[in-house]
Amino acid sequence: METTLGMTQARAVARFRPRLDSPAAARLGARRGACGYTLLEIMITVAIVAIIAAIALPSYNDYVTRSKIVEATSSLSDMRIRLEQYFADNRQYPTSCIAPAVAAAPAGKIYLPAGSQYFAVNCALTATTYAVTATGDAAHGMAGFVYTIDEGNNRRTTSLPAGWSGAGASTTCWVNRKSGAC
């Protein structure tokens, strides 16, 4: 009985299995053997990557610009601290700012911050006032950025490039975002 039942099942399975020489089996085998991507799949992938890049690239560029602004604000803060220390020691501000060097600064002079890559720092001094300015370097993509600080700790964003807002609006902070936020 088992032999008969086993044969019946084998015949039933064989009825549903396609014959190897049939056209349906040939099409099925051809599809299984083909590998790769269709043109439509590649075009969809390229479109998705382009959309992601169009969204991410401007955000990344803004992030890089904001990271460069930190150099200006830290240089200005450093100069303010050093100028106030000089004033506390001498009861007047130095007569001029000079390029950084290794030796001690000559009498009546103070060194500018060393290592400014994206901003040029300069100062205007009198015996009782000062104004330190950081101007963006166009060669490094920072053209149009100008930040200042004075003896009253007034922090001003004097100039910003096109597309940025908030220049001149505040005396308490430096604008470091396109929206004008500090």
Helices and strands as residue ranges (DSSP letters): H 2-16, H 23-33, H 39-90, E 96-98, E 109-111, E 119-125, E 130-136, G 138-140, E 146-150, E 155-159
